[in-house]
């Protein structure tokens, strides 16, 4: 994906600003990939929104990782909001980082821990043990926003 194809949010646009705020604050989104049978595959994921893309840690042997290796086109879908009227779907391209999640920790650990600390504690995990187990970083770069 070239820089020209990458979606750029306009903070002056109310819908864009609301979507950006939700990408920063929401803890769960749905990642949609194309399965090897040609049908959509959607799973809830934890993510960080950084530098215009979503960062997702994944276990390496998951369907979403296999699907991205075969077809890099994805959707990142947020819930509809408390009133059910805040649709935000990003269409984009996913890449699998050549660096393992543990190599990303110096850049993302503080932010990840702040966002997911309560959930990590309930699962008896730390950000470090999460990165060891969920060793693949999926980077989703959007090219289209569907929102209202």
N, CA and C of each residue as an Amber inpcrd file, in Angstrom:
protein
   444
   0.8470000  -1.1720000   0.0000000   0.0000000   0.0000000   0.0000000
   0.8920000   1.2330000   0.0000000   0.6370000   2.1250000  -0.9160000
   1.4220000   3.3500000  -0.9880000   0.8380000   4.3880000  -0.0440000
   1.6200000   5.4140000   0.2440000   1.1420000   6.4940000   1.1090000
  -0.1130000   7.1370000   0.5310000  -0.2050000   7.2010000  -0.7950000
  -1.3720000   7.8000000  -1.4340000  -2.6330000   6.9630000  -1.2070000
  -2.4820000   5.6520000  -1.0240000  -3.6280000   4.7750000  -0.8120000
  -4.0290000   4.6770000   0.6520000  -3.2100000   5.1370000   1.5340000
  -3.4690000   5.0590000   2.9690000  -4.5160000   6.0930000   3.3610000
  -5.4730000   5.6890000   4.1560000  -6.5230000   6.5960000   4.6120000
  -5.9630000   7.5550000   5.6600000  -6.2480000   8.8040000   5.5030000
  -5.8250000   9.8200000   6.4760000  -7.0540000  10.4040000   7.1470000
  -7.0860000  10.3370000   8.4590000  -8.1820000  10.9310000   9.2200000
  -8.0580000  12.4510000   9.2070000  -9.1930000  13.1150000   9.1350000
  -9.2670000  14.5690000   9.2250000  -9.8960000  14.9080000  10.5750000
  -9.0930000  15.3310000  11.5650000  -9.6330000  15.6060000  12.9000000
 -10.7170000  16.6870000  12.9130000 -10.7910000  17.5110000  11.8700000
 -11.8320000  18.5370000  11.7920000 -13.1790000  17.9410000  11.3710000
 -13.1510000  16.7270000  10.8150000 -14.3820000  16.0440000  10.4070000
 -14.9470000  15.3290000  11.6310000 -16.1920000  15.6130000  11.9850000
 -16.7910000  15.0780000  13.2170000 -16.7730000  13.5470000  13.2510000
 -17.1140000  12.9090000  12.1520000 -17.1290000  11.4460000  12.1000000
 -15.7120000  10.8850000  12.2420000 -14.7580000  11.5030000  11.5830000
 -13.3630000  11.0710000  11.6890000 -12.8610000  11.2380000  13.1220000
 -13.1520000  12.3930000  13.7290000 -12.6920000  12.6660000  15.0990000
 -13.2920000  11.6590000  16.0770000 -14.5780000  11.3610000  15.9150000
 -15.2250000  10.3850000  16.8020000 -14.5930000   9.0060000  16.6230000
 -14.3270000   8.6190000  15.3740000 -13.7140000   7.3170000  15.1150000
 -12.3110000   7.2470000  15.7120000 -11.5300000   8.3010000  15.5520000
 -10.1840000   8.3290000  16.1520000 -10.2470000   8.1690000  17.6670000
 -11.1730000   8.8800000  18.3030000 -11.3140000   8.7720000  19.7640000
 -11.6730000   7.3460000  20.1610000 -12.5520000   6.7300000  19.3960000
 -12.9420000   5.3570000  19.6960000 -11.7770000   4.3900000  19.4700000
 -10.9920000   4.6160000  18.4200000  -9.8320000   3.7620000  18.1720000
  -8.8210000   3.8660000  19.3070000  -8.7060000   5.0260000  19.8990000
  -7.7920000   5.2130000  21.0330000  -8.3260000   4.5460000  22.3010000
  -9.6420000   4.6140000  22.5100000 -10.1860000   4.1980000  23.7950000
 -10.8080000   2.8250000  23.8740000 -11.3920000   2.3440000  22.7970000
 -12.0800000   1.0610000  22.8740000 -11.0910000  -0.0800000  23.0230000
 -11.4910000  -1.0700000  23.8080000 -10.5900000  -2.1770000  24.0950000
 -10.7510000  -3.3580000  23.1500000 -11.9210000  -3.5010000  22.5700000
 -12.1720000  -4.6480000  21.7040000 -12.6800000  -4.1590000  20.3530000
 -12.1420000  -4.7470000  19.3070000 -12.6370000  -4.5490000  17.9520000
 -12.7660000  -5.9320000  17.3280000 -13.3630000  -5.9860000  16.1650000
 -13.4770000  -7.2390000  15.4200000 -12.5710000  -7.1550000  14.2110000
 -11.7470000  -8.1740000  14.0150000 -10.8810000  -8.2590000  12.8500000
 -11.4990000  -9.2660000  11.8950000 -11.7620000  -8.8000000  10.6850000
 -12.3050000  -9.6800000   9.6630000 -11.2470000  -9.9980000   8.6260000
 -11.0630000 -11.2800000   8.3520000 -10.1250000 -11.7480000   7.3340000
 -10.9020000 -12.6310000   6.3630000 -10.2410000 -13.0290000   5.2860000
 -10.8450000 -13.9330000   4.3100000 -10.2940000 -15.3370000   4.5620000
 -11.1840000 -16.2590000   4.8980000 -10.7600000 -17.6250000   5.1810000
 -10.3630000 -18.3770000   3.9340000  -9.6600000 -19.4730000   4.1120000
  -9.1980000 -20.2530000   2.9590000 -10.3600000 -20.8490000   2.1690000
 -11.5540000 -20.9060000   2.7950000 -12.7370000 -21.3830000   2.0810000
 -13.4440000 -20.2500000   1.3380000 -12.8710000 -19.0260000   1.4180000
 -13.4460000 -17.8760000   0.7270000 -14.4840000 -17.1210000   1.5340000
 -14.8480000 -17.6370000   2.6910000 -15.8360000 -16.9760000   3.5340000
 -15.1540000 -16.0480000   4.5340000 -15.8540000 -15.0080000   4.9830000
 -15.2900000 -14.1160000   5.9990000 -15.0450000 -14.8630000   7.3090000
 -14.0290000 -14.4220000   8.0090000 -13.6930000 -14.9470000   9.3360000
 -13.5060000 -13.7310000  10.2350000 -14.2850000 -13.6390000  11.2950000
 -14.2100000 -12.4790000  12.1870000 -13.9660000 -12.9330000  13.6200000
 -13.0400000 -12.2330000  14.2920000 -12.7220000 -12.5510000  15.6820000
 -12.5490000 -11.2570000  16.4720000 -12.9380000 -11.2800000  17.7530000
 -12.6680000 -10.1110000  18.5950000 -11.1800000 -10.0650000  18.9290000
 -10.6460000  -8.8490000  18.9460000  -9.2130000  -8.6900000  19.2250000
  -8.9870000  -7.4940000  20.1450000  -7.8510000  -7.5210000  20.8480000
  -7.3300000  -6.3480000  21.5400000  -6.3920000  -5.6620000  20.5630000
  -6.2770000  -4.3520000  20.6770000  -5.4420000  -3.6230000  19.7280000
  -4.9860000  -2.2970000  20.3220000  -3.9330000  -1.7720000  19.7540000
  -3.5010000  -0.3970000  20.0150000  -3.6030000   0.3680000  18.7040000
  -4.0350000   1.6070000  18.7820000  -4.0470000   2.4770000  17.6140000
  -2.8250000   3.3740000  17.7350000  -1.8570000   3.1950000  16.8270000
  -0.6140000   3.9690000  16.8630000  -0.1840000   4.3190000  15.4450000
   0.1870000   5.5600000  15.2760000   0.7670000   6.0090000  14.0120000
  -0.0990000   5.6510000  12.8050000  -1.4160000   5.8020000  12.9590000
  -2.3270000   5.5790000  11.8430000  -2.5990000   4.1350000  11.4920000
  -2.3120000   3.2300000  12.4230000  -2.6020000   1.8220000  12.1670000
  -2.9140000   1.1040000  13.4720000  -3.5890000  -0.0300000  13.3330000
  -3.9050000  -0.8690000  14.4830000  -2.8150000  -1.9170000  14.6440000
  -2.3750000  -2.1060000  15.8710000  -1.3970000  -3.1370000  16.2120000
  -2.0980000  -4.1950000  17.0470000  -1.9840000  -5.4350000  16.6060000
  -2.6880000  -6.5430000  17.2430000  -1.6720000  -7.6390000  17.5330000
  -1.6140000  -8.0960000  18.7710000  -0.7700000  -9.2460000  19.0910000
  -1.6110000 -10.5070000  18.9260000  -1.0330000 -11.5250000  18.3000000
  -1.7570000 -12.7640000  18.0370000  -0.8740000 -13.9760000  18.3040000
  -1.5070000 -15.0390000  18.7170000  -0.7960000 -16.3130000  18.7400000
  -0.4820000 -16.6720000  17.2910000   0.6560000 -17.3080000  17.0390000
   1.0760000 -17.5280000  15.6550000   0.2400000 -18.5370000  14.8700000
  -0.3750000 -19.5050000  15.5190000  -1.0620000 -20.5810000  14.8060000
  -2.5690000 -20.3460000  14.6840000  -2.9930000 -19.0930000  14.6010000
  -4.4160000 -18.7960000  14.5160000  -4.8830000 -18.7060000  13.0730000
  -6.1970000 -18.8400000  12.8980000  -6.7880000 -18.7030000  11.5630000
  -6.5340000 -17.3130000  10.9980000  -6.5990000 -16.2750000  11.8370000
  -6.4080000 -14.9190000  11.3090000  -5.0040000 -14.7280000  10.7450000
  -4.0050000 -15.2910000  11.3900000  -2.6330000 -15.1850000  10.8790000
  -2.5010000 -15.9670000   9.5760000  -3.0330000 -17.1840000   9.5380000
  -2.9970000 -17.9720000   8.2890000  -3.7240000 -17.2260000   7.1680000
  -4.8820000 -16.6560000   7.4970000  -5.6660000 -15.9480000   6.4860000
  -4.9190000 -14.7370000   5.9430000  -4.2700000 -13.9800000   6.8120000
  -3.5280000 -12.7860000   6.3840000  -2.3550000 -13.1790000   5.5060000
  -1.7150000 -14.2940000   5.8110000  -0.6130000 -14.7550000   4.9530000
  -1.1090000 -15.0150000   3.5280000  -2.3530000 -15.4910000   3.4020000
  -2.9090000 -15.8290000   2.0890000  -3.5700000 -14.6380000   1.4060000
  -4.1400000 -13.7310000   2.1980000  -4.8660000 -12.5800000   1.6420000
  -4.7840000 -11.4600000   2.6730000  -4.1140000 -10.3780000   2.3220000
  -3.8440000  -9.3140000   3.2910000  -4.9880000  -8.3080000   3.4640000
  -6.0890000  -8.4760000   2.7700000  -7.2210000  -7.5470000   2.8990000
  -8.0470000  -7.8910000   4.1250000  -8.2970000  -6.8710000   4.9550000
  -8.9860000  -7.0820000   6.2270000  -9.9790000  -5.9560000   6.5060000
 -10.8210000  -6.2050000   7.5080000 -11.6870000  -5.1910000   8.1040000
 -11.3560000  -5.0940000   9.5780000 -11.3800000  -3.8900000  10.0990000
 -11.3100000  -3.6640000  11.5380000 -12.6100000  -2.9680000  11.8890000
 -13.4340000  -3.6270000  12.6680000 -14.8010000  -3.1830000  12.9230000
 -14.9720000  -2.9060000  14.4180000 -15.3700000  -1.6850000  14.7480000
 -15.6710000  -1.3520000  16.1400000 -17.1280000  -1.6810000  16.4320000
 -17.4420000  -1.8630000  17.7080000 -18.8370000  -2.0620000  18.0950000
 -19.6300000  -0.8150000  17.7140000 -20.9350000  -0.8710000  17.8000000
 -21.7980000   0.2190000  17.3330000 -21.9660000   1.3490000  18.3460000
 -21.2620000   1.2990000  19.4680000 -21.3730000   2.3590000  20.4700000
 -22.5710000   2.1460000  21.3750000 -22.6290000   2.9040000  22.4450000
 -23.6760000   2.7350000  23.4520000 -25.0730000   2.9330000  22.8670000
 -25.1950000   3.8230000  21.8850000 -26.5070000   4.0860000  21.3040000
 -26.7980000   3.2460000  20.0670000 -25.8460000   2.3890000  19.6600000
 -26.0290000   1.5370000  18.5010000 -25.9710000   2.2630000  17.1730000
 -25.5700000   3.5220000  17.1920000 -25.5950000   4.3530000  15.9820000
 -24.2160000   4.8270000  15.5410000 -23.1520000   4.2950000  16.1120000
 -21.8020000   4.7850000  15.8120000 -21.0120000   3.7330000  15.0430000
 -21.3920000   3.5400000  13.8020000 -20.7110000   2.5540000  12.9820000
 -19.3350000   3.0620000  12.5880000 -18.3200000   2.2420000  12.7830000
 -16.9500000   2.5560000  12.3620000 -16.2840000   1.2790000  11.8920000
 -16.0370000   1.2130000  10.5870000 -15.3860000   0.0630000   9.9790000
 -14.2240000   0.5850000   9.1440000 -13.0630000   0.0210000   9.3610000
 -11.8860000   0.3540000   8.5550000 -11.5800000  -0.8260000   7.6420000
 -11.4970000  -0.5490000   6.3510000 -11.0090000  -1.5350000   5.3950000
  -9.5400000  -1.2410000   5.1720000  -8.7290000  -2.2840000   5.1310000
  -7.3120000  -2.0200000   4.9520000  -6.5040000  -3.2440000   4.6180000
  -5.2100000  -3.0500000   4.7600000  -4.2290000  -4.0880000   4.4670000
  -3.5210000  -4.4720000   5.7610000  -3.3940000  -5.7690000   5.9800000
  -2.6950000  -6.2720000   7.1610000  -1.3340000  -6.8170000   6.7520000
  -0.3500000  -6.5370000   7.5940000   0.9690000  -7.1300000   7.4160000
   1.3670000  -7.7990000   8.7200000   2.1460000  -8.8400000   8.5970000
   2.6880000  -9.5220000   9.7750000   4.0840000  -8.9710000   9.9950000
   4.2950000  -8.3810000  11.1530000   5.5860000  -7.7780000  11.4440000
   6.6840000  -8.8380000  11.4370000   7.8300000  -8.4970000  10.8790000
   8.9580000  -9.4310000  10.9580000   9.5310000  -9.5210000  12.3760000
   9.2110000  -8.5450000  13.2040000   9.6750000  -8.5500000  14.5960000
   8.6350000  -9.2310000  15.4800000   9.0540000 -10.0580000  16.4330000
   8.1010000 -10.6500000  17.3650000   7.5550000  -9.5870000  18.3190000
   6.4540000  -9.9060000  18.9460000   5.8180000  -8.9700000  19.8850000
   6.7830000  -8.4940000  20.9640000   7.6470000  -9.3800000  21.4480000
   8.5810000  -8.9780000  22.4990000   9.5030000  -7.8490000  22.0410000
   9.8360000  -7.8060000  20.7580000  10.6850000  -6.7250000  20.2350000
   9.9260000  -5.3990000  20.1770000   8.6140000  -5.4550000  20.1290000
   7.7850000  -4.2440000  20.1110000   7.6070000  -3.6470000  21.5130000
   7.8480000  -4.4280000  22.5460000   7.5380000  -3.9800000  23.9120000
   8.1690000  -2.6470000  24.3060000   9.4290000  -2.3650000  23.9710000
   9.9610000  -1.0490000  24.3610000   9.1310000   0.1160000  23.8070000
   8.4630000  -0.0980000  22.6890000   7.6550000   0.9570000  22.0570000
   6.2080000   0.9670000  22.5260000   5.6650000  -0.1800000  22.9380000
   4.2210000  -0.2340000  23.2050000   3.8220000  -0.7200000  24.5860000
   4.7550000  -1.2200000  25.3780000   4.3900000  -1.8680000  26.6500000
   3.6270000  -0.9470000  27.5870000   4.0760000   0.2810000  27.7630000
   3.3910000   1.1780000  28.6990000   1.9550000   1.4350000  28.2670000
   1.7830000   1.7120000  26.9950000   0.4410000   1.9920000  26.4640000
  -0.4500000   0.7490000  26.5300000   0.1000000  -0.4030000  26.1790000
  -0.6520000  -1.6530000  26.1980000  -1.0730000  -2.0010000  27.6300000
  -0.1410000  -1.8610000  28.5590000  -0.4450000  -2.1580000  29.9550000
  -1.5160000  -1.2140000  30.4850000  -1.4180000   0.0610000  30.1740000
  -2.4250000   1.0210000  30.6310000  -3.8060000   0.6730000  30.0940000
  -3.8760000   0.2370000  28.8610000  -5.1640000  -0.0580000  28.2300000
  -5.7620000  -1.3750000  28.7210000  -4.9170000  -2.3880000  28.9490000
  -5.4210000  -3.7440000  29.2070000  -5.0510000  -4.3340000  30.5640000
  -4.5260000  -3.5250000  31.4600000  -4.0340000  -4.0680000  32.7310000
  -5.0820000  -4.8820000  33.4840000  -6.2960000  -4.3710000  33.6050000
  -7.3370000  -5.1010000  34.3500000  -7.6550000  -6.4370000  33.6760000
  -7.7200000  -6.4490000  32.3650000  -8.0180000  -7.6870000  31.6360000
  -6.8530000  -8.6680000  31.7670000  -5.6390000  -8.1650000  31.6590000
  -4.4600000  -9.0140000  31.8020000  -4.4340000  -9.6670000  33.1820000
  -4.7370000  -8.8930000  34.2280000  -4.7400000  -9.4340000  35.5900000
  -5.7640000 -10.5490000  35.7290000  -6.9590000 -10.3550000  35.1490000
  -7.9940000 -11.3970000  35.2210000  -7.5360000 -12.6910000  34.5500000
  -6.6630000 -12.5740000  33.5650000  -6.1590000 -13.7440000  32.8410000
  -4.8140000 -14.2330000  33.3780000  -4.3720000 -13.6380000  34.4930000
  -3.0820000 -13.9760000  35.1000000  -1.9330000 -13.8040000  34.1150000
  -1.9860000 -12.7020000  33.3620000  -0.9430000 -12.3670000  32.4040000
  -0.3560000 -11.0080000  32.7340000   0.8330000 -10.7710000  32.2220000
   1.4160000  -9.4330000  32.2050000   1.5780000  -9.0590000  30.7270000
   1.9120000  -7.8420000  30.4660000   2.1560000  -7.4620000  29.0730000
   3.3050000  -8.2970000  28.5020000   4.2970000  -8.5760000  29.3080000
   5.4450000  -9.3600000  28.8520000   5.0480000 -10.7970000  28.5320000
   4.2690000 -11.4410000  29.4150000   3.8600000 -12.8190000  29.1350000
   2.8630000 -12.8660000  27.9840000   2.0690000 -11.8310000  27.8390000
   1.1670000 -11.7240000  26.6890000   1.9840000 -11.7010000  25.3980000
   3.0260000 -10.8710000  25.3570000   3.8540000 -10.7410000  24.1560000
   4.5830000 -12.0440000  23.8250000   4.9570000 -12.8020000  24.8460000
   5.6140000 -14.0870000  24.5890000   4.6510000 -15.0810000  23.9560000
   3.4380000 -15.1430000  24.4830000   2.4330000 -16.0960000  23.9840000
   1.8230000 -15.6290000  22.6600000   1.5200000 -14.3540000  22.5820000
   0.9180000 -13.7550000  21.3850000   2.0480000 -13.0760000  20.6140000
   2.8780000 -13.8810000  20.0040000   4.1810000 -13.4240000  19.5210000
   4.1700000 -12.7570000  18.1440000   3.0600000 -12.8060000  17.4430000
   2.9600000 -12.1980000  16.1130000   2.2600000 -10.8470000  16.2340000
   2.8520000  -9.8170000  15.6540000   2.1970000  -8.5080000  15.6030000
   1.6060000  -8.3270000  14.2100000   0.3000000  -8.0950000  14.1980000
  -0.4160000  -7.7940000  12.9620000  -0.5710000  -6.2810000  12.9120000
  -0.1540000  -5.6950000  11.7990000  -0.2960000  -4.2570000  11.5950000
  -1.3710000  -4.0380000  10.5400000  -2.4300000  -3.3310000  10.9170000
  -3.5220000  -3.0480000   9.9800000  -3.4530000  -1.5730000   9.6070000
  -3.2290000  -1.3200000   8.3180000  -3.1790000   0.0400000   7.7900000
  -4.4500000   0.2770000   6.9910000  -5.2740000   1.2480000   7.4060000
  -6.5430000   1.4540000   6.7130000  -6.3950000   2.1730000   5.3810000
  -7.2930000   1.8480000   4.4420000  -7.3670000   2.6180000   3.2050000
  -8.7650000   3.1910000   2.9900000  -9.7620000   2.7410000   3.7750000
 -11.1170000   3.2490000   3.6580000 -11.7620000   3.2620000   5.0350000
 -12.5060000   4.3070000   5.3360000 -13.3370000   4.3700000   6.5390000
 -14.7830000   4.3600000   6.1080000 -15.5390000   3.4590000   6.7060000
 -16.9950000   3.4330000   6.5270000 -17.5400000   3.7820000   7.9070000
 -18.1800000   4.9340000   8.0300000 -18.6410000   5.3650000   9.3500000
 -19.7950000   6.3520000   9.2150000 -20.6240000   6.3470000  10.2450000
 -21.6350000   7.3880000  10.3930000 -22.0020000   7.5130000  11.8360000
